Amino acid sequence: MQVTEIIWSETEKRVADQAFKRANERETATLITHICQKATEIKEVGDLWRLHDLLSARRHQMDGKYDYRFSVLIFVFAELMKEGWLGVDDLAGLEPDKLAKITALARM
């Protein structure tokens, strides 16, 4: 299956949308918890700027990672599985060949 030839059914599009949102919510919640903890450690202006830099870097990473174009979604889901933000159960409803490709890429 070529990536450019991947066709998503309406059911798969709904599954993909839910999985994409779920992963983003999980990662965002974890980031918020981390940032709240870091904010309590601010003692001087340098700490504040380090927190700013951390937030800027994480925003850049997440903006690049969460790409909801169907042409790249297989790779996005594989990366999210590799990082632990998605599990196979989150993708239940995708065609077996798509799921196999995602899980294989996640193991790389």
PyMOL CGO cylinders between C-alpha atoms (Angstrom):
from pymol import cmd
from pymol.cgo import CYLINDER

trace = [
    CYLINDER, 0.00, 0.00, 0.00, 1.53, 3.28, -1.10, 0.3, 1, 1, 1, 1, 1, 1,
    CYLINDER, 1.53, 3.28, -1.10, 0.96, 6.22, 1.23, 0.3, 1, 1, 1, 1, 1, 1,
    CYLINDER, 0.96, 6.22, 1.23, -0.34, 8.32, -1.64, 0.3, 1, 1, 1, 1, 1, 1,
    CYLINDER, -0.34, 8.32, -1.64, -2.89, 5.60, -2.42, 0.3, 1, 1, 1, 1, 1, 1,
    CYLINDER, -2.89, 5.60, -2.42, -4.39, 5.38, 1.05, 0.3, 1, 1, 1, 1, 1, 1,
    CYLINDER, -4.39, 5.38, 1.05, -8.13, 5.87, 1.05, 0.3, 1, 1, 1, 1, 1, 1,
    CYLINDER, -8.13, 5.87, 1.05, -9.94, 6.59, 4.31, 0.3, 1, 1, 1, 1, 1, 1,
    CYLINDER, -9.94, 6.59, 4.31, -13.56, 5.54, 4.66, 0.3, 1, 1, 1, 1, 1, 1,
    CYLINDER, -13.56, 5.54, 4.66, -15.97, 7.79, 6.54, 0.3, 1, 1, 1, 1, 1, 1,
    CYLINDER, -15.97, 7.79, 6.54, -15.84, 5.40, 9.51, 0.3, 1, 1, 1, 1, 1, 1,
    CYLINDER, -15.84, 5.40, 9.51, -12.05, 5.47, 9.48, 0.3, 1, 1, 1, 1, 1, 1,
    CYLINDER, -12.05, 5.47, 9.48, -12.08, 9.25, 9.30, 0.3, 1, 1, 1, 1, 1, 1,
    CYLINDER, -12.08, 9.25, 9.30, -14.21, 9.36, 12.46, 0.3, 1, 1, 1, 1, 1, 1,
    CYLINDER, -14.21, 9.36, 12.46, -11.89, 6.88, 14.21, 0.3, 1, 1, 1, 1, 1, 1,
    CYLINDER, -11.89, 6.88, 14.21, -8.85, 8.88, 13.09, 0.3, 1, 1, 1, 1, 1, 1,
    CYLINDER, -8.85, 8.88, 13.09, -10.37, 12.14, 14.28, 0.3, 1, 1, 1, 1, 1, 1,
    CYLINDER, -10.37, 12.14, 14.28, -11.16, 10.71, 17.72, 0.3, 1, 1, 1, 1, 1, 1,
    CYLINDER, -11.16, 10.71, 17.72, -7.73, 9.08, 18.07, 0.3, 1, 1, 1, 1, 1, 1,
    CYLINDER, -7.73, 9.08, 18.07, -5.97, 12.26, 16.96, 0.3, 1, 1, 1, 1, 1, 1,
    CYLINDER, -5.97, 12.26, 16.96, -7.89, 14.37, 19.48, 0.3, 1, 1, 1, 1, 1, 1,
    CYLINDER, -7.89, 14.37, 19.48, -7.38, 11.80, 22.26, 0.3, 1, 1, 1, 1, 1, 1,
    CYLINDER, -7.38, 11.80, 22.26, -3.60, 11.73, 21.74, 0.3, 1, 1, 1, 1, 1, 1,
    CYLINDER, -3.60, 11.73, 21.74, -3.42, 15.52, 21.65, 0.3, 1, 1, 1, 1, 1, 1,
    CYLINDER, -3.42, 15.52, 21.65, -5.49, 15.78, 24.85, 0.3, 1, 1, 1, 1, 1, 1,
    CYLINDER, -5.49, 15.78, 24.85, -3.27, 13.22, 26.61, 0.3, 1, 1, 1, 1, 1, 1,
    CYLINDER, -3.27, 13.22, 26.61, -0.05, 14.92, 25.63, 0.3, 1, 1, 1, 1, 1, 1,
    CYLINDER, -0.05, 14.92, 25.63, -1.42, 18.37, 26.42, 0.3, 1, 1, 1, 1, 1, 1,
    CYLINDER, -1.42, 18.37, 26.42, -2.61, 17.27, 29.87, 0.3, 1, 1, 1, 1, 1, 1,
    CYLINDER, -2.61, 17.27, 29.87, 0.81, 15.80, 30.62, 0.3, 1, 1, 1, 1, 1, 1,
    CYLINDER, 0.81, 15.80, 30.62, 2.49, 19.00, 29.44, 0.3, 1, 1, 1, 1, 1, 1,
    CYLINDER, 2.49, 19.00, 29.44, 0.20, 21.16, 31.59, 0.3, 1, 1, 1, 1, 1, 1,
    CYLINDER, 0.20, 21.16, 31.59, 1.02, 19.08, 34.66, 0.3, 1, 1, 1, 1, 1, 1,
    CYLINDER, 1.02, 19.08, 34.66, 4.74, 19.36, 33.91, 0.3, 1, 1, 1, 1, 1, 1,
    CYLINDER, 4.74, 19.36, 33.91, 4.56, 23.12, 33.32, 0.3, 1, 1, 1, 1, 1, 1,
    CYLINDER, 4.56, 23.12, 33.32, 2.57, 23.70, 36.51, 0.3, 1, 1, 1, 1, 1, 1,
    CYLINDER, 2.57, 23.70, 36.51, 5.24, 21.84, 38.46, 0.3, 1, 1, 1, 1, 1, 1,
    CYLINDER, 5.24, 21.84, 38.46, 8.02, 23.80, 36.75, 0.3, 1, 1, 1, 1, 1, 1,
    CYLINDER, 8.02, 23.80, 36.75, 6.24, 27.09, 37.45, 0.3, 1, 1, 1, 1, 1, 1,
    CYLINDER, 6.24, 27.09, 37.45, 6.35, 26.40, 41.18, 0.3, 1, 1, 1, 1, 1, 1,
    CYLINDER, 6.35, 26.40, 41.18, 10.15, 26.16, 40.92, 0.3, 1, 1, 1, 1, 1, 1,
    CYLINDER, 10.15, 26.16, 40.92, 10.60, 29.68, 39.56, 0.3, 1, 1, 1, 1, 1, 1,
    CYLINDER, 10.60, 29.68, 39.56, 12.89, 31.59, 41.92, 0.3, 1, 1, 1, 1, 1, 1,
    CYLINDER, 12.89, 31.59, 41.92, 14.55, 34.11, 39.65, 0.3, 1, 1, 1, 1, 1, 1,
    CYLINDER, 14.55, 34.11, 39.65, 14.14, 35.66, 36.22, 0.3, 1, 1, 1, 1, 1, 1,
    CYLINDER, 14.14, 35.66, 36.22, 16.40, 33.06, 34.57, 0.3, 1, 1, 1, 1, 1, 1,
    CYLINDER, 16.40, 33.06, 34.57, 13.99, 30.34, 35.70, 0.3, 1, 1, 1, 1, 1, 1,
    CYLINDER, 13.99, 30.34, 35.70, 11.15, 32.24, 34.08, 0.3, 1, 1, 1, 1, 1, 1,
    CYLINDER, 11.15, 32.24, 34.08, 12.95, 32.50, 30.74, 0.3, 1, 1, 1, 1, 1, 1,
    CYLINDER, 12.95, 32.50, 30.74, 13.88, 28.80, 30.84, 0.3, 1, 1, 1, 1, 1, 1,
    CYLINDER, 13.88, 28.80, 30.84, 10.20, 27.99, 31.31, 0.3, 1, 1, 1, 1, 1, 1,
    CYLINDER, 10.20, 27.99, 31.31, 9.38, 30.26, 28.39, 0.3, 1, 1, 1, 1, 1, 1,
    CYLINDER, 9.38, 30.26, 28.39, 11.98, 28.48, 26.24, 0.3, 1, 1, 1, 1, 1, 1,
    CYLINDER, 11.98, 28.48, 26.24, 10.59, 25.09, 27.26, 0.3, 1, 1, 1, 1, 1, 1,
    CYLINDER, 10.59, 25.09, 27.26, 7.07, 26.15, 26.31, 0.3, 1, 1, 1, 1, 1, 1,
    CYLINDER, 7.07, 26.15, 26.31, 8.25, 27.55, 22.98, 0.3, 1, 1, 1, 1, 1, 1,
    CYLINDER, 8.25, 27.55, 22.98, 10.12, 24.36, 22.15, 0.3, 1, 1, 1, 1, 1, 1,
    CYLINDER, 10.12, 24.36, 22.15, 7.21, 22.12, 23.12, 0.3, 1, 1, 1, 1, 1, 1,
    CYLINDER, 7.21, 22.12, 23.12, 4.78, 24.22, 21.09, 0.3, 1, 1, 1, 1, 1, 1,
    CYLINDER, 4.78, 24.22, 21.09, 7.03, 23.90, 18.06, 0.3, 1, 1, 1, 1, 1, 1,
    CYLINDER, 7.03, 23.90, 18.06, 7.31, 20.12, 18.56, 0.3, 1, 1, 1, 1, 1, 1,
    CYLINDER, 7.31, 20.12, 18.56, 3.58, 19.60, 19.01, 0.3, 1, 1, 1, 1, 1, 1,
    CYLINDER, 3.58, 19.60, 19.01, 2.60, 21.88, 16.12, 0.3, 1, 1, 1, 1, 1, 1,
    CYLINDER, 2.60, 21.88, 16.12, 4.88, 19.84, 13.85, 0.3, 1, 1, 1, 1, 1, 1,
    CYLINDER, 4.88, 19.84, 13.85, 3.80, 16.48, 15.20, 0.3, 1, 1, 1, 1, 1, 1,
    CYLINDER, 3.80, 16.48, 15.20, 0.03, 16.90, 15.13, 0.3, 1, 1, 1, 1, 1, 1,
    CYLINDER, 0.03, 16.90, 15.13, -0.44, 17.06, 11.36, 0.3, 1, 1, 1, 1, 1, 1,
    CYLINDER, -0.44, 17.06, 11.36, -3.96, 16.00, 10.42, 0.3, 1, 1, 1, 1, 1, 1,
    CYLINDER, -3.96, 16.00, 10.42, -3.48, 15.53, 6.70, 0.3, 1, 1, 1, 1, 1, 1,
    CYLINDER, -3.48, 15.53, 6.70, -4.69, 12.10, 5.64, 0.3, 1, 1, 1, 1, 1, 1,
    CYLINDER, -4.69, 12.10, 5.64, -1.62, 11.73, 3.41, 0.3, 1, 1, 1, 1, 1, 1,
    CYLINDER, -1.62, 11.73, 3.41, 0.65, 11.62, 6.50, 0.3, 1, 1, 1, 1, 1, 1,
    CYLINDER, 0.65, 11.62, 6.50, -1.71, 10.37, 9.21, 0.3, 1, 1, 1, 1, 1, 1,
    CYLINDER, -1.71, 10.37, 9.21, -0.30, 6.83, 9.15, 0.3, 1, 1, 1, 1, 1, 1,
    CYLINDER, -0.30, 6.83, 9.15, 3.10, 8.27, 10.14, 0.3, 1, 1, 1, 1, 1, 1,
    CYLINDER, 3.10, 8.27, 10.14, 1.59, 10.64, 12.70, 0.3, 1, 1, 1, 1, 1, 1,
    CYLINDER, 1.59, 10.64, 12.70, -0.25, 7.76, 14.38, 0.3, 1, 1, 1, 1, 1, 1,
    CYLINDER, -0.25, 7.76, 14.38, 2.89, 5.61, 14.33, 0.3, 1, 1, 1, 1, 1, 1,
    CYLINDER, 2.89, 5.61, 14.33, 4.87, 8.36, 16.08, 0.3, 1, 1, 1, 1, 1, 1,
    CYLINDER, 4.87, 8.36, 16.08, 2.10, 8.89, 18.63, 0.3, 1, 1, 1, 1, 1, 1,
    CYLINDER, 2.10, 8.89, 18.63, 2.04, 5.15, 19.35, 0.3, 1, 1, 1, 1, 1, 1,
    CYLINDER, 2.04, 5.15, 19.35, 5.81, 5.06, 19.68, 0.3, 1, 1, 1, 1, 1, 1,
    CYLINDER, 5.81, 5.06, 19.68, 5.68, 7.93, 22.18, 0.3, 1, 1, 1, 1, 1, 1,
    CYLINDER, 5.68, 7.93, 22.18, 2.85, 6.28, 24.13, 0.3, 1, 1, 1, 1, 1, 1,
    CYLINDER, 2.85, 6.28, 24.13, 0.10, 8.82, 23.41, 0.3, 1, 1, 1, 1, 1, 1,
    CYLINDER, 0.10, 8.82, 23.41, -1.94, 6.28, 21.43, 0.3, 1, 1, 1, 1, 1, 1,
    CYLINDER, -1.94, 6.28, 21.43, -2.55, 2.58, 21.78, 0.3, 1, 1, 1, 1, 1, 1,
    CYLINDER, -2.55, 2.58, 21.78, -3.86, 0.01, 19.32, 0.3, 1, 1, 1, 1, 1, 1,
    CYLINDER, -3.86, 0.01, 19.32, -7.27, 0.19, 21.02, 0.3, 1, 1, 1, 1, 1, 1,
    CYLINDER, -7.27, 0.19, 21.02, -7.48, 3.89, 20.15, 0.3, 1, 1, 1, 1, 1, 1,
    CYLINDER, -7.48, 3.89, 20.15, -7.30, 2.96, 16.47, 0.3, 1, 1, 1, 1, 1, 1,
    CYLINDER, -7.30, 2.96, 16.47, -9.93, 0.20, 16.57, 0.3, 1, 1, 1, 1, 1, 1,
    CYLINDER, -9.93, 0.20, 16.57, -12.06, 0.59, 13.48, 0.3, 1, 1, 1, 1, 1, 1,
    CYLINDER, -12.06, 0.59, 13.48, -9.25, 1.21, 11.01, 0.3, 1, 1, 1, 1, 1, 1,
    CYLINDER, -9.25, 1.21, 11.01, -8.75, -1.31, 8.25, 0.3, 1, 1, 1, 1, 1, 1,
    CYLINDER, -8.75, -1.31, 8.25, -6.31, -4.09, 9.25, 0.3, 1, 1, 1, 1, 1, 1,
    CYLINDER, -6.31, -4.09, 9.25, -3.74, -3.05, 6.62, 0.3, 1, 1, 1, 1, 1, 1,
    CYLINDER, -3.74, -3.05, 6.62, -3.61, 0.52, 7.97, 0.3, 1, 1, 1, 1, 1, 1,
    CYLINDER, -3.61, 0.52, 7.97, -3.36, -0.72, 11.54, 0.3, 1, 1, 1, 1, 1, 1,
    CYLINDER, -3.36, -0.72, 11.54, -0.57, -3.15, 10.58, 0.3, 1, 1, 1, 1, 1, 1,
    CYLINDER, -0.57, -3.15, 10.58, 1.38, -0.39, 8.85, 0.3, 1, 1, 1, 1, 1, 1,
    CYLINDER, 1.38, -0.39, 8.85, 0.98, 1.95, 11.85, 0.3, 1, 1, 1, 1, 1, 1,
    CYLINDER, 0.98, 1.95, 11.85, 2.07, -0.66, 14.38, 0.3, 1, 1, 1, 1, 1, 1,
    CYLINDER, 2.07, -0.66, 14.38, 5.03, -1.73, 12.22, 0.3, 1, 1, 1, 1, 1, 1,
    CYLINDER, 5.03, -1.73, 12.22, 6.20, 1.88, 11.87, 0.3, 1, 1, 1, 1, 1, 1,
    CYLINDER, 6.20, 1.88, 11.87, 5.75, 2.44, 15.61, 0.3, 1, 1, 1, 1, 1, 1,
    CYLINDER, 5.75, 2.44, 15.61, 8.18, -0.41, 16.32, 0.3, 1, 1, 1, 1, 1, 1,
    CYLINDER, 8.18, -0.41, 16.32, 10.93, 1.18, 14.20, 0.3, 1, 1, 1, 1, 1, 1,
]
cmd.load_cgo(trace, "trace")
